[in-house]
Amino acid sequence: MRPVAGEAVIGRPVAPRVYPALIECFAPPGTVLAMYTDTIPTPDLSWQREALCAQTGADFFFPEPGSSVREAKRICGMCEMRPACLDYALAHDERFGVWGGLSEKERLQIRRTAD
């Protein structure tokens, strides 16, 4: 016998299914978008305009797996925005590329030691 939404199964309630497409379809115009923008804080990304990576291109900072990140780290080492970049990467769990002069593995080590 299948459980019905809200019925308990082995002592646990079953959450009702939510279909976002139906919410958007039947919600008054503009309310769903407003809900998203009101609840999600916008991070301050002004540091990105001054970062050296914005002037060089993403190829250095998102290399193919197994490729060297030496050039990206060299560019990051000269960048004044490096601390802000690293803070952003750690706060937003960036898992790919070089951020703040550190590779994915180096940032993972920082997160593990912080826990």
The 8 nearest C-alpha neighbors of each residue, nearest first, counted from 0:
[[1, 2, 3, 8, 6, 7, 4, 9],
 [2, 0, 3, 8, 4, 6, 13, 7],
 [3, 1, 6, 0, 4, 8, 7, 13],
 [2, 4, 6, 5, 1, 13, 15, 7],
 [5, 3, 15, 13, 6, 14, 2, 16],
 [4, 6, 13, 12, 14, 3, 15, 7],
 [7, 5, 3, 4, 12, 13, 2, 8],
 [6, 8, 12, 11, 10, 13, 9, 5],
 [9, 7, 11, 10, 12, 6, 2, 13],
 [10, 8, 11, 7, 12, 6, 13, 2],
 [9, 11, 8, 7, 12, 6, 13, 5],
 [12, 10, 7, 8, 9, 13, 6, 14],
 [13, 11, 7, 6, 5, 8, 14, 10],
 [14, 12, 5, 4, 6, 7, 15, 11],
 [13, 15, 5, 4, 12, 16, 6, 17],
 [14, 16, 4, 5, 13, 17, 3, 12],
 [17, 15, 14, 18, 4, 13, 19, 5],
 [18, 16, 19, 15, 22, 21, 14, 20],
 [17, 19, 21, 20, 16, 22, 23, 15],
 [20, 18, 22, 21, 23, 17, 24, 31],
 [21, 19, 23, 22, 18, 24, 25, 17],
 [22, 20, 24, 19, 23, 18, 25, 26],
 [21, 23, 19, 24, 20, 25, 26, 18],
 [24, 22, 20, 26, 21, 25, 19, 31],
 [23, 25, 21, 22, 26, 20, 27, 19],
 [24, 26, 22, 23, 21, 27, 28, 20],
 [27, 25, 23, 22, 24, 28, 30, 31],
 [26, 28, 30, 29, 25, 31, 23, 24],
 [29, 27, 30, 26, 31, 23, 25, 32],
 [28, 30, 32, 31, 33, 27, 26, 34],
 [31, 29, 33, 32, 28, 27, 34, 26],
 [32, 30, 34, 33, 29, 23, 35, 26],
 [33, 31, 35, 34, 30, 29, 36, 37],
 [34, 32, 30, 36, 31, 35, 37, 29],
 [33, 35, 31, 37, 32, 36, 30, 38],
 [36, 34, 32, 33, 38, 37, 39, 31],
 [35, 37, 33, 39, 38, 34, 32, 40],
 [36, 38, 34, 35, 33, 39, 40, 32],
 [37, 39, 35, 36, 34, 40, 33, 41],
 [40, 38, 36, 37, 35, 41, 34, 42],
 [41, 39, 42, 38, 37, 36, 43, 35],
 [40, 42, 39, 43, 36, 44, 38, 37],
 [43, 41, 44, 40, 87, 45, 39, 91],
 [42, 44, 45, 41, 46, 87, 47, 40],
 [43, 45, 46, 47, 42, 48, 41, 87],
 [44, 46, 47, 43, 48, 49, 42, 50],
 [47, 45, 44, 48, 49, 80, 50, 83],
 [48, 46, 50, 45, 49, 44, 53, 80],
 [49, 47, 46, 50, 45, 53, 44, 51],
 [48, 50, 47, 46, 51, 80, 53, 45],
 [51, 49, 47, 52, 80, 53, 48, 78],
 [50, 52, 54, 53, 78, 49, 55, 74],
 [51, 53, 55, 54, 50, 56, 57, 74],
 [52, 54, 51, 50, 55, 56, 48, 47],
 [55, 53, 51, 52, 56, 50, 49, 48],
 [56, 54, 52, 53, 51, 57, 59, 58],
 [57, 55, 58, 54, 52, 53, 59, 60],
 [56, 58, 60, 59, 61, 55, 52, 53],
 [59, 57, 61, 60, 56, 62, 55, 63],
 [60, 58, 71, 57, 61, 62, 70, 56],
 [59, 61, 97, 57, 96, 71, 58, 62],
 [60, 62, 96, 58, 59, 57, 97, 63],
 [63, 61, 58, 59, 66, 60, 64, 68],
 [62, 64, 66, 65, 61, 67, 58, 96],
 [65, 63, 66, 62, 67, 61, 96, 68],
 [64, 66, 63, 67, 62, 68, 61, 102],
 [67, 65, 63, 64, 62, 68, 69, 61],
 [66, 68, 69, 65, 62, 70, 63, 71],
 [67, 69, 71, 70, 72, 66, 59, 62],
 [68, 70, 72, 67, 71, 73, 59, 74],
 [71, 69, 73, 72, 68, 74, 59, 67],
 [72, 70, 74, 59, 68, 73, 60, 69],
 [73, 71, 100, 75, 69, 74, 70, 76],
 [72, 74, 70, 76, 71, 75, 69, 77],
 [75, 73, 71, 76, 72, 77, 70, 78],
 [76, 74, 72, 100, 78, 77, 73, 71],
 [75, 77, 73, 74, 78, 72, 100, 81],
 [78, 76, 75, 74, 79, 73, 51, 81],
 [79, 77, 75, 80, 81, 76, 51, 50],
 [78, 80, 81, 77, 50, 82, 49, 76],
 [79, 81, 78, 83, 50, 82, 84, 46],
 [80, 82, 99, 84, 79, 83, 78, 85],
 [83, 81, 85, 84, 80, 86, 99, 79],
 [84, 82, 86, 80, 85, 81, 87, 46],
 [85, 83, 99, 81, 87, 82, 86, 98],
 [84, 86, 99, 88, 82, 87, 83, 98],
 [87, 85, 83, 89, 84, 88, 90, 82],
 [86, 88, 90, 84, 85, 89, 91, 83],
 [89, 87, 93, 85, 91, 86, 90, 92],
 [88, 90, 92, 86, 87, 91, 85, 93],
 [89, 91, 87, 88, 92, 86, 93, 85],
 [92, 90, 88, 89, 93, 87, 86, 94],
 [93, 91, 89, 90, 88, 94, 87, 106],
 [94, 92, 88, 91, 95, 89, 96, 103],
 [95, 93, 103, 92, 96, 88, 107, 106],
 [96, 94, 103, 93, 97, 61, 102, 98],
 [95, 97, 61, 60, 102, 103, 98, 94],
 [96, 98, 102, 60, 101, 100, 61, 103],
 [99, 97, 100, 101, 85, 84, 88, 96],
 [98, 100, 85, 81, 84, 101, 82, 75],
 [99, 101, 72, 75, 98, 97, 76, 81],
 [102, 100, 97, 98, 99, 105, 106, 103],
 [101, 103, 97, 105, 104, 96, 106, 98],
 [102, 104, 106, 105, 94, 95, 107, 96],
 [105, 103, 107, 102, 106, 108, 101, 94],
 [104, 106, 108, 102, 107, 103, 101, 109],
 [107, 105, 109, 103, 108, 104, 101, 102],
 [106, 108, 104, 110, 105, 109, 103, 111],
 [109, 107, 111, 105, 106, 110, 112, 104],
 [108, 110, 106, 112, 107, 111, 113, 105],
 [111, 109, 113, 107, 108, 112, 106, 114],
 [110, 112, 108, 114, 113, 109, 107, 106],
 [111, 113, 109, 114, 110, 108, 107, 106],
 [112, 114, 110, 111, 109, 108, 107, 89],
 [113, 111, 112, 110, 109, 108, 107, 89]]
